[in-house]
Amino acid sequence: MPLPEAFDYAEPDGMELAVGDQVAAPLGPRLLRGVVVGLREATGGNRPLKPVDRRLDEPPLPANTLEFVQWAARYTVDNPGQVLAIALRGARAPKPRPVRLVRPTGAQPARSTPARTRVLEAAGQPAPAAVLAQAAGVSAGVVRGLIDEGVLEVFEIIPEASFDAPDLSRPGSALNASQAAAAGLLNEMLDEGGFNVALLDGVTGSGKTEVYLETAAHALAMDPMAQVLILLPEIALTQAVIGRVAARFGVQPGEWHSEVAPPARRRVWEAVAAGRCRIVVGARSALFLPFANLKLIVVDEEHDGSFKQEEGFIYQGRDLAVVRGKIEQAAVLLASATPSLETLRNAETGRYRWLRLSSRHGVAQLPQIELVDLRSTPPASGCWLSPPLVQAIGETLARGEQTLLFLNRRGYAPLVLCRACGERMTAPDTDSWLVEHRYSGRLVCHLTGFSMPKPERCPHCGAQESLVSIGPGVERVEEEARQLFPDARIAVFSSDTMFDAREARRLVEAMTAGEIDVLVATQAAAKGHNFPMLTLVGVVDADLGLRGGDLRAAERTFQLLAQATGRAGRRDRPGKALLQTYAPEHAVMQALQAQDRDAFVAAEMEERELAKLPPFGRLAAVIASGPDLVQLEAFMREMAQVAPNAGGVEVYGPADAPLALVRGRRRKRFLVRADRGVDLSAYMATWRARVKPPAAIRVAIDVDPYSFL
Ligand SMILES: [Zn+2]
């Protein structure tokens, strides 16, 4: 429950509760699951406390996990109950259902037939009745007859994932000199023990995964109970890393993300709590698993914005990984080719160890990067691929190699407008344009999921066939590529065209196997994958991310494009990347072309330092929303009046949020900037406690915001 603090209950005689125990406790008329966070002698005199109903037959939450939950709630200015609910997600999932198997009892059949003999011969291993009948090549009736006679018996078991111990005798990958040096320093860090953070900083293709798998092997070998957590930003990447962990250690790791089925989730949760599951690969919420003896946390692609959870409990998974490491006295390894400025700052000042992998793995070279100035070589009218890019695709196809066309925009066209009256198609209750999707024939709001069939007449002026699609999405670029290269095998990689992780994996496999010539993809494909035959990356709109205008626009654009262009030319084939831009003189484009990350980082750091913005200052946001604008404005004025005065803190706003209307609710924001030394969480909690919003108004606090919408 989103309660601000724990409630007091009496401990019934003989129950002997301990901190971390899961219990059923009454709240109003209901019995709810709770966790014991503290025990103390009753002082007496007050009204009697309600007793705890019973202890649940569930693993207790380890003390470190409980401390982490409370720390995270305080830091994010959220309710501990909300965070605890995430930590208990596995415990609340349904238990795996029992499976019914049959086995011989030892009794002999009254009447023997060839079919019955075959069943008994096949019944050495317990199996479901249908499987046994199939193995023996008989009808289900024969097996049923033997069960009725008592020759076979039915019994139930609950299937348990084994989570066998990792096989540490397997050889690791052969490391090059640069990798081996990094792995050696990381092993030294583990040998020192305790809490330490390291940044593993290496260009795309330098082999960071091999290094951190060896670090994991060292951690697992040092302590026969040690547990390792590997966090990844995307489910599609989770799949790839699970395969590599299985190959390295000969066991399946625990898998943890939103697509894991609830019974499997419960098995992982219980095995992690019991210490049986020693390697977990998962998304950010795996941080809240009840680890018994966590010794190493790896955050792969640490710069990735997907580590920030933006809804419900708002938190930055990479930052909380460092906190969890501190509480567990574990090592934390942040890996990236384009580290976040926050992490680079910590590395520069020596708070984090900084390990740089200099060369690409094997003989691969970094791709050559060219800027295509769209002002001098524009695409043909109504097209999006410029002549230099079209020519490069043709040459790549002729060599039998692969092309990735990168555009971080889903659907067919980002905007549909009426030629007759100029009306822009927008969502009915939200400040956003509707995106046209040709595969589904619908107009979709990417923010809320609202969708409608594309109308035949303009809903505003009624003109027929007047609606035109403006701008490109991946589906439109795919259409253009098909027209240009009708014989090429072309596919789209985007969250709208793939339904689940399995389909994403199938597409990645097809690309790896060389069954696709041109892949048109959003950022989902820009991360982590290795396509050995990919030698050309075309960035359709390199300026796209720069237009957002928020704090991290340049940083994010640089990271995304460096990742995307880094896909080209792995193994022994040289790669090339073409960036289509209207602003080739922009610092981001210049740094990308020169492949000079350090120059870009230095320039960006200087700007942030002047403005005292992260990593040189801290930010927090307040986002309030409500159905009634007058009421919302009155509340925001009240909030502005009671903002605490504190040195080193500035409050900006209230202002309309850039998305001023979402799902029929008006939105307003405050932005708070604080010096590094300020306890910003305490400041926000104090402020929040001074107001009591009306029931219709929701107030969300975002500490270290990444989205400024
Ligand atoms: Zn119209």
Residues whose N, C-alpha, C, O or C-beta is under 5 A from the ligand:
A	BS01	ZN	C418 A420 C421 G422 E423 C458 H460 C461 G462 A463
